[in-house]
Amino acid sequence: MSFRQGPSSGDEEAKEGLECDGIGKYVAPGTDPEKAIAAEKRRELALRYEGWTVHRVLWSHLDSAAYLRRLLGR
């Protein structure tokens, strides 16, 4: 299994990405929350190891262009 899949959204050239967090993947029936969290951390570390800047956001943050501009320094 590969943990490097790319960020949820991002700029490949700048290697800057957004990871959108939601609770669903941790509480879905049949999911082990501890394993889901560990897999998410491995994925993020793999991105960072490849030189990506990873910004973690909640889905609700995507409704605020001002917040995203501040986060991304734009």
Secondary structure per residue as TSV (DSSP state, phi and psi in degrees):
chain	resnum	aa	ss	phi	psi
A	1	M	-	360.0	131.5
A	2	S	-	-94.1	135.7
A	3	F	-	-94.4	-12.0
A	4	R	-	-92.0	104.0
A	5	Q	-	-124.3	-2.9
A	6	G	-	92.4	158.7
A	7	P	-	-71.7	167.6
A	8	S	S	-56.6	-39.4
A	9	S	E	-153.5	147.5
A	10	G	E	178.7	180.0
A	11	D	E	-111.3	102.7
A	12	E	T	-57.6	-42.0
A	13	E	T	-65.4	-43.4
A	14	A	T	-83.3	-11.7
A	15	K	T	54.2	48.6
A	16	E	E	-127.1	126.7
A	17	G	E	-139.3	161.8
A	18	L	E	-108.7	135.8
A	19	E	E	-113.2	116.2
A	20	C	E	-91.3	120.6
A	21	D	E	-99.6	136.5
A	22	G	-	-139.4	160.7
A	23	I	S	-80.0	-23.2
A	24	G	H	-53.0	-42.7
A	25	K	H	-70.3	-13.3
A	26	Y	H	-97.7	-19.4
A	27	V	H	-120.6	6.7
A	28	A	S	-61.7	144.7
A	29	P	T	-53.9	134.8
A	30	G	T	83.7	0.2
A	31	T	-	-95.6	136.5
A	32	D	-	-92.6	107.5
A	33	P	H	-54.5	-38.5
A	34	E	H	-62.9	-42.9
A	35	K	H	-68.7	-37.6
A	36	A	H	-64.3	-41.9
A	37	I	H	-65.8	-43.0
A	38	A	H	-63.0	-41.7
A	39	A	H	-64.5	-40.7
A	40	E	H	-62.9	-41.5
A	41	K	H	-65.4	-42.7
A	42	R	H	-60.9	-41.4
A	43	R	H	-62.4	-46.9
A	44	E	H	-63.6	-42.8
A	45	L	H	-62.6	-37.0
A	46	A	H	-63.3	-41.6
A	47	L	H	-62.8	-46.8
A	48	R	H	-62.7	-38.8
A	49	Y	H	-60.9	-33.4
A	50	E	T	-83.6	5.8
A	51	G	T	97.0	5.9
A	52	W	-	-77.0	145.6
A	53	T	E	-95.4	123.5
A	54	V	E	-113.1	122.5
A	55	H	E	-106.4	122.8
A	56	R	E	-91.6	128.3
A	57	V	E	-134.3	161.5
A	58	L	E	-93.1	157.4
A	59	W	G	-55.6	-35.7
A	60	S	G	-64.1	-26.3
A	61	H	G	-65.4	-26.1
A	62	L	G	-68.0	-13.5
A	63	D	G	-81.6	-8.6
A	64	S	-	-117.2	98.8
A	65	A	H	-61.7	-36.6
A	66	A	H	-62.7	-43.4
A	67	Y	H	-61.6	-45.8
A	68	L	H	-64.8	-38.6
A	69	R	H	-62.1	-44.3
A	70	R	H	-62.5	-44.9
A	71	L	H	-58.8	-43.4
A	72	L	H	-90.7	-0.9
A	73	G	T	67.8	36.2
A	74	R	-	-123.0	360.0
